[in-house]
Amino acid sequence: MRHNVAHRKLGRVTEHRIALLRNQATALIRHEHIETTLPKAKELRPFVERLITIARRGVAAGDAAGKTLHARRLVLADIQDRDVVSKLFETIAPRYTERPGGYTRILKLGFRRGDGAEMAFLELVGSEYDPKAAKAAAEEEGGDGADKPKSRGVGERLKAAAQRVRGKKDDGASKVQAKGQTRGATRKTTTPRKAGGS
């Protein structure tokens, strides 16, 4: 019987794994949503929920006998960024005063294209992230997207770069003309040599 197999090792030694969880917890509290692999999200969930529970208890106790200060110090042992800890105690923990647990939500996103890893979206409950609204807000801040050219795929960018190196233009008409010129240039008319000297 195998004992002590409660957690995933994530292919890392203990110190690296703890640092990974602390960094992801900081990012999750700062942005209120992150995208990561499914095993990392499943390991991060109890780590973050424990921190939120500590903060919630500290906020609920008020300043009685320094319990808020003690809770802050417990959270600061795992999260080094004081701004993130302030956000946790001032905005996130009061949001969950009536909720007895389950502060995060994992949404599966499918498989990553490069290595086939299963991806997940981890977010705090109550701060649902809407990518369409975020994109619309980004377009409003940066102005309208009409003057911005549409991004091209990798293949199109490679073709354009190759044509720039060869000195050709990027439009279809010049491609046809360039083909005709190269065909004519390759057919050389050679004069036969005279046999025998001079």
C-alpha positions as a Python dict, from the first residue, in 0.01 Angstrom:
ca = {
    (1, 'M'): (0, 0, 0),
    (2, 'R'): (136, 338, -100),
    (3, 'H'): (108, 616, 154),
    (4, 'N'): (164, 992, 120),
    (5, 'V'): (60, 1018, -244),
    (6, 'A'): (-190, 1299, -194),
    (7, 'H'): (-36, 1555, -428),
    (8, 'R'): (101, 1570, -780),
    (9, 'K'): (474, 1625, -816),
    (10, 'L'): (434, 1811, -1148),
    (11, 'G'): (778, 1692, -1261),
    (12, 'R'): (955, 1924, -1016),
    (13, 'V'): (1147, 1899, -694),
    (14, 'T'): (973, 2023, -378),
    (15, 'E'): (1126, 2372, -372),
    (16, 'H'): (1047, 2434, -738),
    (17, 'R'): (692, 2304, -699),
    (18, 'I'): (624, 2530, -398),
    (19, 'A'): (768, 2830, -584),
    (20, 'L'): (547, 2748, -884),
    (21, 'L'): (234, 2733, -667),
    (22, 'R'): (322, 3059, -491),
    (23, 'N'): (381, 3240, -821),
    (24, 'Q'): (59, 3110, -973),
    (25, 'A'): (-136, 3197, -657),
    (26, 'T'): (1, 3552, -673),
    (27, 'A'): (-103, 3580, -1039),
    (28, 'L'): (-448, 3436, -968),
    (29, 'I'): (-517, 3680, -686),
    (30, 'R'): (-379, 3974, -885),
    (31, 'H'): (-570, 3905, -1210),
    (32, 'E'): (-853, 3689, -1067),
    (33, 'H'): (-810, 3438, -1351),
    (34, 'I'): (-523, 3247, -1510),
    (35, 'E'): (-478, 2993, -1786),
    (36, 'T'): (-258, 2694, -1706),
    (37, 'T'): (-243, 2318, -1749),
    (38, 'L'): (-511, 2108, -1582),
    (39, 'P'): (-283, 1928, -1330),
    (40, 'K'): (-132, 2260, -1219),
    (41, 'A'): (-480, 2409, -1182),
    (42, 'K'): (-594, 2114, -972),
    (43, 'E'): (-292, 2154, -744),
    (44, 'L'): (-329, 2532, -725),
    (45, 'R'): (-695, 2523, -627),
    (46, 'P'): (-657, 2398, -264),
    (47, 'F'): (-346, 2613, -218),
    (48, 'V'): (-534, 2933, -307),
    (49, 'E'): (-852, 2835, -125),
    (50, 'R'): (-653, 2784, 195),
    (51, 'L'): (-508, 3137, 162),
    (52, 'I'): (-853, 3285, 101),
    (53, 'T'): (-992, 3100, 403),
    (54, 'I'): (-714, 3239, 625),
    (55, 'A'): (-782, 3591, 494),
    (56, 'R'): (-1157, 3550, 540),
    (57, 'R'): (-1115, 3441, 902),
    (58, 'G'): (-879, 3732, 965),
    (59, 'V'): (-1128, 3981, 820),
    (60, 'A'): (-1420, 3823, 1012),
    (61, 'A'): (-1228, 3844, 1344),
    (62, 'G'): (-1172, 4213, 1290),
    (63, 'D'): (-884, 4354, 1489),
    (64, 'A'): (-964, 4149, 1801),
    (65, 'A'): (-639, 4046, 1971),
    (66, 'G'): (-440, 4107, 1651),
    (67, 'K'): (-598, 3821, 1455),
    (68, 'T'): (-600, 4022, 1133),
    (69, 'L'): (-228, 4088, 1168),
    (70, 'H'): (-164, 3720, 1236),
    (71, 'A'): (-369, 3620, 930),
    (72, 'R'): (-174, 3867, 714),
    (73, 'R'): (154, 3721, 835),
    (74, 'L'): (36, 3368, 760),
    (75, 'V'): (-57, 3470, 404),
    (76, 'L'): (268, 3667, 361),
    (77, 'A'): (458, 3344, 426),
    (78, 'D'): (332, 3219, 90),
    (79, 'I'): (267, 3540, -108),
    (80, 'Q'): (553, 3788, -99),
    (81, 'D'): (381, 4073, -284),
    (82, 'R'): (226, 4311, -30),
    (83, 'D'): (-5, 4471, -290),
    (84, 'V'): (-154, 4132, -371),
    (85, 'V'): (-199, 4054, -1),
    (86, 'S'): (-372, 4390, 48),
    (87, 'K'): (-606, 4311, -240),
    (88, 'L'): (-677, 3969, -89),
    (89, 'F'): (-772, 4117, 248),
    (90, 'E'): (-953, 4428, 124),
    (91, 'T'): (-1152, 4308, -178),
    (92, 'I'): (-1143, 3931, -222),
    (93, 'A'): (-1189, 3801, 135),
    (94, 'P'): (-1493, 4025, 211),
    (95, 'R'): (-1654, 3895, -108),
    (96, 'Y'): (-1662, 3542, 37),
    (97, 'T'): (-1780, 3612, 394),
    (98, 'E'): (-2102, 3415, 340),
    (99, 'R'): (-1946, 3140, 129),
    (100, 'P'): (-1819, 2835, 322),
    (101, 'G'): (-1567, 2726, 55),
    (102, 'G'): (-1529, 2668, -315),
    (103, 'Y'): (-1382, 3005, -405),
    (104, 'T'): (-1235, 2896, -738),
    (105, 'R'): (-1365, 2741, -1059),
    (106, 'I'): (-1177, 2527, -1314),
    (107, 'L'): (-1292, 2533, -1677),
    (108, 'K'): (-1134, 2292, -1923),
    (109, 'L'): (-1012, 2454, -2245),
    (110, 'G'): (-899, 2156, -2450),
    (111, 'F'): (-551, 2056, -2553),
    (112, 'R'): (-252, 2281, -2616),
    (113, 'R'): (-135, 2277, -2976),
    (114, 'G'): (238, 2240, -2913),
    (115, 'D'): (260, 1943, -2678),
    (116, 'G'): (-100, 1827, -2637),
    (117, 'A'): (-119, 1921, -2267),
    (118, 'E'): (-473, 1961, -2136),
    (119, 'M'): (-532, 2329, -2057),
    (120, 'A'): (-762, 2481, -1798),
    (121, 'F'): (-888, 2824, -1700),
    (122, 'L'): (-882, 2888, -1323),
    (123, 'E'): (-1085, 3182, -1196),
    (124, 'L'): (-1222, 3315, -871),
    (125, 'V'): (-1596, 3267, -828),
    (126, 'G'): (-1779, 3598, -845),
    (127, 'S'): (-1530, 3761, -1080),
    (128, 'E'): (-1615, 3578, -1399),
    (129, 'Y'): (-1384, 3671, -1683),
    (130, 'D'): (-1553, 3748, -2014),
    (131, 'P'): (-1294, 3748, -2293),
    (132, 'K'): (-1529, 3923, -2537),
    (133, 'A'): (-1590, 4208, -2293),
    (134, 'A'): (-1217, 4235, -2221),
    (135, 'K'): (-1141, 4251, -2593),
    (136, 'A'): (-1407, 4519, -2645),
    (137, 'A'): (-1266, 4721, -2355),
    (138, 'A'): (-915, 4694, -2498),
    (139, 'E'): (-1039, 4815, -2837),
    (140, 'E'): (-1215, 5113, -2677),
    (141, 'E'): (-898, 5213, -2492),
    (142, 'G'): (-680, 5180, -2801),
    (143, 'G'): (-934, 5341, -3033),
    (144, 'D'): (-1116, 5161, -3309),
    (145, 'G'): (-942, 4867, -3472),
    (146, 'A'): (-1012, 4985, -3830),
    (147, 'D'): (-668, 5143, -3880),
    (148, 'K'): (-491, 4836, -3744),
    (149, 'P'): (-402, 4579, -4014),
    (150, 'K'): (-533, 4228, -3977),
    (151, 'S'): (-269, 3990, -3848),
    (152, 'R'): (-150, 3736, -4100),
    (153, 'G'): (-59, 3375, -4043),
    (154, 'V'): (294, 3242, -4022),
    (155, 'G'): (284, 3106, -4377),
    (156, 'E'): (178, 3440, -4523),
    (157, 'R'): (448, 3624, -4327),
    (158, 'L'): (714, 3380, -4448),
    (159, 'K'): (603, 3420, -4811),
    (160, 'A'): (609, 3798, -4779),
    (161, 'A'): (957, 3790, -4624),
    (162, 'A'): (1087, 3563, -4900),
    (163, 'Q'): (946, 3795, -5164),
    (164, 'R'): (1106, 4097, -4998),
    (165, 'V'): (1442, 3919, -5001),
    (166, 'R'): (1401, 3836, -5370),
    (167, 'G'): (1302, 4194, -5445),
    (168, 'K'): (948, 4121, -5558),
    (169, 'K'): (629, 4297, -5460),
    (170, 'D'): (346, 4140, -5261),
    (171, 'D'): (54, 4178, -5505),
    (172, 'G'): (-82, 3910, -5737),
    (173, 'A'): (-17, 4096, -6067),
    (174, 'S'): (354, 4127, -6002),
    (175, 'K'): (371, 3754, -5926),
    (176, 'V'): (236, 3671, -6270),
    (177, 'Q'): (475, 3917, -6436),
    (178, 'A'): (765, 3787, -6233),
    (179, 'K'): (690, 3430, -6342),
    (180, 'G'): (689, 3534, -6708),
    (181, 'Q'): (1017, 3724, -6671),
    (182, 'T'): (1194, 3440, -6496),
    (183, 'R'): (1084, 3190, -6760),
    (184, 'G'): (1214, 3415, -7037),
    (185, 'A'): (1538, 3476, -6853),
    (186, 'T'): (1611, 3108, -6808),
    (187, 'R'): (1585, 3033, -7181),
    (188, 'K'): (1914, 3154, -7317),
    (189, 'T'): (1981, 3156, -7683),
    (190, 'T'): (2332, 3041, -7742),
    (191, 'T'): (2518, 3064, -8069),
    (192, 'P'): (2690, 2748, -8181),
    (193, 'R'): (3067, 2760, -8172),
    (194, 'K'): (3263, 2716, -8479),
    (195, 'A'): (3468, 2411, -8491),
    (196, 'G'): (3829, 2458, -8553),
    (197, 'G'): (3961, 2772, -8405),
    (198, 'S'): (3958, 3135, -8455),
}
